[in-house]
């Protein structure tokens, strides 16, 4: 069989459906596929994504031309299905280009986009985080991918039974993407300090919160690796803030409206740094879908706003906090040696029960990273696994 043409990227595009018929209009190509679905492809989109070496850099696989290099009145002259299954398109500017059928199908618009599904949960729905064998995950790409997908889907996921090894936390995190350093350093240890710059470095309880709401964009991921824990108490308390917010959208719409529109400022309380971040408690996209939260009572600054705005914002914030501190929403877990808990810092609120520091040892390492790297790693792992099976 004739080889398929390259694509304007490094992705792997399976050919699950073949091109059945082609219909040409001046500004678009309509494809009917063997499963009966129909897709339309604009002439300009096809032209600027042509895999030819002038349009697409042959090594970087990036677009090498600008929109101004394509005639604004460009149209399609002809389109034919090739023996390989590719589609040969002739454009009015003289270019003929072959398009991979998997790429055409995978980048097509079928009337709606389907985002990756998220599973929202309460304490009853998810009493423990999705858990995977840590030693297996380190050696098996499928298991490692399953852990990452669970983290994306639930906002929290755990590896269990990891060896006690210095540097292992960073080694695992950098398999996902770069470490994101903070004012706590590249890596931090949750321990009691005589002069703490955060309540996390005490033995007291911690209210539900996200870390670093003081940043322009709060860090997306947090990883906690338990090396030792023989103390009494100190359980981790985790809440799916997306579930909480959706419940408020339905049950308390006025409060929900305030939480997505009224702006709070957060500032860290430290002698050597002064970070300040602003935003609503609940972040949404253009469709209204929840994309993140910025909630941290002990780093919240006084609101500068008219009194009526302050009044509604405080009432809404209080209503959100009441739910966040409710046992109905809180997953409670004990940090066991060899556990690596990963969570979405902009979705999963976390807190802590107080613990008795005397008569035991508690050694938990932490690192931050970003959501973008999680999503990138999931896609590239899937790509490699699909290619290996093909």
N, C-alpha and C positions, 0 to 999 in steps of 0.2 A: 504493500500500500504506500502511496506517495506520502512523504513526510508532511506534517502540518507546518504552517508558517510560525515564526516566533510571535510573541505577544509583546505589547509595549510595557512590560513589567517583568518581575521575576516570579510571579505567582504561578501556581499549578492549576490549570483549568481543565477539569475532567470533561469529556464529551459524553454526557449522559443522554443527550437528545440530539438528533441530526436535523439539519435544515431540510424542510420539505419543499416549500415554494418561496419564491422571491417576487416582490412587487416593487416597482420603482416609481417614485414621484421625484420631482426636481430637487426637493429639499430633504428627502428622507427615503430610507430603505425599510420596507416592511417584510418581516420574516415570519412565515408560518412554520412551526416546528412539528416534528413527528408525533408529539403528544397532543397536538391540536392548539397549543397556546400560540399567541401572536405577539410579536414585539416590534417596536418602531425605533429606528436609529437615525438621528439627524445627520445630514451630510457633513456639517461642520464638526460634529463630534467624531465621526468616523475619520474624517480627513486629518484632524490634529492628533489622532491616536494611531495613525498608520505606522506599522512596524518597520517601514523602510528606513535605511540608515541616515537619511537626511532629516526626516521628521523625528525619529526616535534615536537617541544616541546609542550606538550599537553595544557599548560596554556599560554605561551607567543606566541604560534603559529609562532615561528621563526624556521628556519632551525637549527637543532641541530647536524648535521654532516658536515664534510668538503668534498670537491671533492675527496681527497685522500682516503676516507672511502668507495668509490664505485669503483669496479674493472673497469679499463679502457676499458676492452673488454666486458663490460656488454652488454647483449642483451635480447630481449623479447622472452620468450618461448611460451606464450599463452595470449590471450585476449578474454574476453567473456562479453557480455551484460547481466546484471543482471535484475531481475524482477523489481527492483526499478528504473531502467534506468541508474544506475551507470555502470562503466566499470571495471571489475576485470582483473588486469594485473599480470602475473607471470613473474618474472625476473630470470635471470640465477644465481644470487647470493642467491637464495632461498626465496626471499621476494615475497609475494602476497599482492597486495594492491588494494583497491577500489578507483576509482576516480569519483568525482561528475561531472555529465554531463554538468551542468552550468559552472563549473570551466574550464572543458576541452574546451568548446565552447568559453568562455570569454577570455581565455589566448592563443587561437589558432592563428597561423599565416596564413592569407588568401591571402598573396601576397603583401600586402601594409598596412601601418598604416594610420589611419585617425585622424589627430590631431583635437583638439577642434576648431571649426571654429571661426575666428575673423572677425568682421565687421569693415572695415576701413572707415574713414569718413573725410569730409571737413565741413566747416561751413554751406554750403548749405544742405549737407546730414543730418547733426545732429545739428540743431540750439540750442537745449537744451539737457542736459544729460538725459538718461533714469531715470525716477522719480517714486518713490513708496511712499505710505503713511507710514510715519515713525511709527506712533502708531500701525498700523496694523502689520508692519514688526516685531515689538518687541514681539508680541504675537503669530504670525502665522508663522510656520516654512516654509511653502510653499512660502510666500511673502518674507521672509528673504533670502531664497535660490534664488528666482528670482532676488533680488537685487545683490547678490553676483555673479550670473551668468552674469548679465548685466555688472558688473564691469570687469569681466574676458573678456567678448566679445567685449565691446566697449572701455575699458580702463578708463571709467569714469561712475559713477552712483550716484544717489542722493536719500536720504531719505528726505521727507518734512513733516513739521508739528509736529516735535518732541517737547516734553515738555521742558521747561527751567529747567534743573535739574543738580545740581553740580554732577560731577562724571559720568554723563550719557555717555559721549564720550568714556571713558575708558571701561565702562561696555559693550558697544556695540562692541568695537574693540576686547576685550578679548573673546567675543563669537566666534570670528574668529580665534584668536591665540594670542600669547604673543605680548606685546608692545615692539618695538625696540627703545631703548634709544639712544640719540645722544648727541653731545656737547651742544645742546639747552635744554637738560633735558629729562625727561620721557614724559612730556607734555609741550607744549609751548603756549603762547598767542601772536597772531599777534597784536602788539601795538607799538606805537611810543616810542622809547627810546632816552634819551639824549646822550648816548654813545653806539650806535648800533654796534653789531658784525655781522650784516647782513643788506642788504638793505631792507629786508622784514620788519624790524622794523623802517621804515620811512614811510612817506606818498607819496613818489614819485612813479612814474611808474616803473614797473619791466619788463625787457626783458624776452622773452620766455626762459625757462630753465628746467632742472630737479634739484631736491635738492640732496645735498651730493654726487656729482660726485667725491668728494675727498676721498671717501671710496673705499676699495678694491672691494666691491660689493655694489653699491648704494642701499639704502633701496627701497624695491619694491612697497610699498603702502603708501599713505598719506591720512589722514582724516582731514577735516576741518569742525568744528561744529560752526555755527554762533549763538551766544547768543544775540547779539544786533548789529544793524547797522542802524544808522540814518545819516550817512555821505553822502555827495554828491560825486559821482564818485567811484573809487575803484573797478570797475567791474573785475571779474576774466576772464582771457583770456586763453583758452585751445586749444591745437593743437594735433591732432593725428599724432605723429612723424612717425608711421609706414606708414600711407598714404603718408606723405611727402617723406619719404625715397623711397617708391615704385615708386612715380612719378619721383624722381631723377634717380632711376635705369633705367627707360625707357627713360627719356628726356635728362639726363646728365650723361651718363655711366662713363665717365672719372672721374667726381667729385664723383660719387657713389663709384667707386673703391678706391679712396683716402680715403673716409669716413669710409670704412670698413677695410682698411689696415694701414693707417698712425696713429701713436700713439700720443695722446695728454696727458699732465699731468695737473691735477687740484689741487689746494691747497687753503685751506680756509685761509682767512686773519683775524686772530684773535690774541690777545695778549697772551691768555692762552692755545691755542691749535695749532697744526700744522699737520693737516691731509693732505695726498697726495695720490691721486689715478690716475691710468694710464689706458688708453684704447682707442680704436677707437671711433669715434662719433656714428657709427652704428655697433651693434653687430649682428652676424649671426651664425647660426648653420652649421653643416656639409652639409646640403642640400641647404644652401643659404637663408633659411628663416630668417627673421629679428626677433631677440629675445630681443632686448633692445637698448636704446640709452644712450649716455653719452655726454650731451650738456649743457654747462653753460658758457656763455661768461665772466661773471664777476668773475668767479673762475678759469679761464683758465690760466695756467702758460706759460711762454715763451717756445716755442718748441726748444728742443735740437736735431738738425738733420742737415744733409747736406743742403746746400742752395736750391738745386733743390727739395728736399723733402719739405722743408719749403714753397717754392713758390707754389707747387701744393696743399699742405695741406691748406694753407691760402685761396687760391682761392676756394677750395671745401667747406671749413668751411663758407666762406662768402656766397656762393650760398645756402647752407643749411639755414643760418641765414636769408637771404632775404625771403625765403619761409616761415620760421617760424614766421616772423613778418608781413606776408601778411594777410590782412583781409579775404582773400579767404579761409584760413585754420582755422581761429580763431573763436571758439565758445565763445561768450561773455555772461556771466551770472552775475546777481546781487546776492550777498549773503544776503538772507533773514533770519530773526530770525527763528530758528527751523529747518533750513536746515543742513543736514550733507552730505557733498560732499566727495565721495571717488574716488581716481584716482590712476592709475598705474604710479608710479613715474618714471619708466624706459620706459614708452611708451608715456604718455600724458605730453607734455610740458605745463608748466603753466607760466603765467605772470599776470600783474596787471596794470590797468589804475591808474594814480595818483588820489588822493582824497583830498578833503578839510577837514582838521582835525578840524577846528574851527566850533563851532556851532552844533556839533553832536558827537555821541559816536559809537565806532567800537570795538567789542569784539568778536574775533574769536579764538577758541581753536584748537590746532592741535596735532596730534599723528602720529607716523610712525609705520608700521608693515611690514611683508614680504609677497611676492607672494606665497611662499610655503604653508603658513598657509591658504591663500585664497583657493588654490586648494585642500588642505586637507579637509578644512571645507565643500567645495562643495561636495566632494566625500562622506564624512561621513553623511552629511545631506541627500543626495540622497539614501545612503544605508539604513538609518533609515526609510525614507519615503517609500522606496520600500518594506522593511520588514513589515511595518505597514499595507500596502495594501495587502500583500500576504495572 
